[in-house]
Amino acid sequence: DWEKPLWGDPSQDLSHFRVPTTTLWKTDYRMTTADRRAFLDVYRAAIPDAHLRDTIEERVLLRDPFNCLRGISWSAMAWVNYQTGEHALRNEDTFRKVSAYLNLGFVRSLFDPYLK
């Protein structure tokens, strides 16, 4: 489990791992459609159960917008904490990243594909 120590459907972690709010966090890397597909193809090839293997992509795609929303809402909370001084530790890189994530253009780049 990449995000939280939970037992459950791997689609949650696979989605979390490949959404832009994760890949861009400490890098400038945003997975392309081909990258996301290749990542999932390698994982899919290791799934022994046919039903789980055949449905993994659909399950991951269903979770993607929710993981993006989670990243944006967490960033909004962190931004407010930084502004009000409620954040005990200040990291300028983190503040710059959460500010970038709240940029309207970035938010639209995450959610516009789901609104069409």
Summary of the structure (lengths in Angstrom):
residues: 116
radius of gyration: 15.9
end to end distance: 31.8
largest distance: 51.2
contacts: 276
relative contact order: 0.13
helix: 71%
strand: 0%
